[in-house]
Amino acid sequence: MSELNTSDLAAGERLFERPWHFLKSVPALEFLPPADRVEVAVAGRSNVGKSSLFNALVRQNGLARTSNTPGRTQELNYFAAENVPLYLVDMPGYGFAKAPKEKVSAWTELVADYLKGRATLARVFLLIDSRHGLKPIDAQIMEMLDIAAVSYQAVLTKADKIKPHTLTDIIEATAQALKVHPAAFPNVVATSSEKGAGIPELRAAIATILAERG
């Protein structure tokens, strides 16, 4: 995808002007909705700010549940909007989670199977806490995405929590790390759910994916 322009940004705003709603939770692949439209998923370490970013994206506070307890999202949560051929998917957080090990293992396996077997999955937005940068667990997920040949894009969260020059360094380091990953999209987006930074760019990216794949 080329650099976003004014028309891309406008298309993103139009896409998310309409109300989005929770469709269903998917605890196992047999409960997936029909693969009849493009899917864009959001993934990241537990407590990286996935639900907060999701709510900012759709302009609906509380649509995706937020919690200070890592591991709150333990299933694939599907969201849809009327007359839009697109699913938004909130994936379970990976890494540390306050849950039994067997449950962590079960939803980790669910994510792996989903990535390998969902042909309509157009892109995964991989959320990285800008205060900490890439961690070894992120590299494992990136390798999983590479093997599954699923396009993914790094999105830095909580960008308002660090100084601008530090953010610039994190963006550059993340972009450099992505160069060795064949499925990684090169552009890194820095966001703040609280301040709204980077959210229009994410909306535009999703609208562009929908136009290209739809």
C-alpha positions in Angstrom: 0.0 0.0 0.0 1.3 3.4 -0.9 1.5 6.4 1.5 -1.9 7.5 2.7 -3.3 10.6 1.1 -6.3 12.9 1.9 -8.7 10.6 0.0 -7.5 7.6 2.0 -8.0 9.4 5.3 -11.5 10.6 4.2 -12.4 7.0 3.3 -11.3 5.8 6.7 -13.4 8.5 8.4 -16.5 7.5 6.4 -16.0 3.8 7.2 -16.0 4.5 10.9 -18.7 7.1 11.0 -21.3 4.3 11.2 -22.0 2.3 14.4 -20.1 -0.9 14.9 -21.5 -3.7 17.1 -20.3 -6.8 18.8 -21.2 -9.9 16.7 -19.9 -12.9 18.6 -17.1 -14.5 20.7 -15.3 -17.5 19.1 -13.8 -20.0 21.6 -13.0 -22.5 18.8 -12.7 -22.5 15.1 -15.9 -24.3 14.5 -17.7 -21.2 15.9 -16.2 -18.8 13.4 -18.7 -16.8 11.3 -18.9 -17.5 7.6 -15.8 -16.5 5.7 -17.8 -14.1 3.4 -15.9 -10.8 3.9 -12.6 -9.3 4.6 -11.2 -9.6 8.2 -8.8 -7.3 10.0 -7.5 -8.3 13.4 -5.8 -6.6 16.3 -3.3 -8.5 18.3 -0.8 -7.8 21.0 0.7 -8.6 24.4 -1.7 -8.8 27.3 -2.4 -5.3 28.7 -0.8 -3.5 25.7 -4.0 -1.4 25.2 -5.8 -3.4 22.6 -9.3 -2.8 23.8 -8.7 0.9 24.3 -7.3 1.3 20.8 -10.2 -0.7 19.4 -12.7 1.6 21.1 -10.9 4.7 19.8 -10.9 3.2 16.3 -14.7 2.8 16.2 -15.4 5.9 18.3 -17.4 3.8 20.8 -16.2 3.7 24.4 -16.9 0.3 26.0 -17.6 -1.6 22.8 -14.5 -3.7 23.4 -14.0 -4.5 27.1 -11.1 -2.9 28.8 -9.4 -4.1 32.0 -6.3 -3.6 34.0 -6.1 -7.4 34.4 -3.9 -8.9 31.6 -5.6 -11.7 29.7 -9.1 -10.4 29.9 -9.8 -11.2 26.2 -9.6 -15.0 25.9 -11.6 -15.6 22.7 -11.7 -14.2 19.2 -14.2 -11.3 19.4 -15.9 -10.3 16.2 -17.4 -6.9 15.4 -19.3 -5.8 12.4 -21.2 -2.8 10.9 -24.3 -2.8 8.8 -23.7 -2.9 5.0 -19.9 -3.1 5.5 -18.2 -6.3 4.1 -15.7 -6.3 6.9 -15.1 -8.0 10.2 -13.0 -6.4 12.9 -11.5 -9.1 15.2 -10.1 -8.5 18.7 -7.7 -11.3 19.3 -6.7 -12.7 22.7 -3.7 -11.1 24.3 -0.5 -13.2 24.4 2.2 -13.4 27.0 1.5 -12.9 30.7 -2.1 -13.5 31.8 -3.8 -14.0 35.1 -5.4 -17.3 34.1 -4.8 -21.0 34.5 -2.0 -22.3 32.2 -4.3 -24.7 30.5 -6.6 -21.8 29.5 -3.7 -19.7 28.2 -2.5 -22.7 26.2 -6.0 -23.3 24.7 -6.4 -19.7 23.5 -2.8 -19.6 22.2 -3.6 -22.7 20.1 -6.8 -21.0 18.9 -4.9 -18.0 17.7 -2.3 -20.1 15.9 -5.1 -22.1 14.2 -6.9 -19.0 13.2 -3.9 -17.4 11.6 -3.1 -20.5 9.6 -6.6 -21.2 8.4 -8.5 -18.0 7.8 -8.0 -17.1 4.1 -10.2 -13.9 4.5 -7.8 -12.4 7.1 -6.2 -9.5 5.2 -4.0 -8.0 7.9 -3.2 -8.2 11.6 -2.3 -5.0 13.4 0.3 -6.0 15.9 0.3 -3.7 18.9 3.5 -2.9 20.7 3.7 -0.8 23.9 5.9 2.2 22.8 7.3 2.4 26.4 8.9 -1.0 26.1 9.3 -1.8 22.4 9.5 -5.2 20.9 9.8 -8.1 23.3 10.9 -11.8 22.7 7.2 -12.9 22.8 6.4 -10.4 20.0 9.1 -11.9 17.9 7.5 -15.3 18.4 4.2 -14.0 17.2 5.8 -12.3 14.2 7.5 -15.6 13.3 4.1 -17.3 13.5 2.6 -14.6 11.2 5.5 -15.0 8.8 5.0 -18.8 8.6 1.2 -18.3 8.1 2.0 -15.7 5.4 -0.4 -13.3 7.1 0.3 -9.6 6.4 0.8 -7.7 9.6 1.7 -4.1 10.6 3.3 -2.8 13.8 1.2 -0.3 15.7 2.8 1.4 18.7 0.4 2.2 21.6 0.5 4.7 24.4 2.7 7.0 22.3 1.7 10.0 24.5 3.4 8.3 27.5 7.0 8.9 26.3 9.0 11.8 25.0 8.9 12.6 21.3 12.6 11.9 20.7 12.2 8.5 22.5 9.2 7.7 20.3 11.2 8.5 17.2 13.9 6.1 18.3 11.3 3.3 19.1 9.7 3.8 15.6 13.0 3.5 13.9 14.1 0.5 15.9 10.8 -1.3 15.3 10.9 -0.5 11.5 14.5 -1.9 11.4 13.4 -5.1 13.2 10.6 -5.6 10.8 12.9 -5.7 7.8 13.8 -9.3 8.3 10.2 -10.5 8.5 8.7 -11.3 5.1 5.0 -10.8 6.1 5.6 -7.5 7.9 4.2 -4.3 6.4 7.0 -1.7 6.5 5.1 1.3 7.9 5.0 1.7 11.7 2.0 3.6 13.1 2.4 5.4 16.5 -0.9 5.8 18.3 -2.5 7.2 21.4 -6.0 6.0 22.4 -6.3 8.9 24.8 -5.1 11.7 22.5 -6.3 10.2 19.2 -2.9 10.3 17.6 -2.5 7.8 14.7 -6.1 6.7 14.8 -7.1 8.4 11.5 -4.2 6.6 9.8 -5.4 3.3 11.1 -8.9 3.9 9.9 -7.5 4.9 6.5 -5.3 1.8 6.3 -8.3 -0.4 7.0 -10.5 1.4 4.4 -7.7 0.9 1.9 -7.4 -2.8 2.7 -11.2 -3.1 2.2 -11.1 -1.3 -1.1 -8.2 -3.5 -2.3 -9.6 -6.8 -1.1 -13.3 -6.1 -1.4 
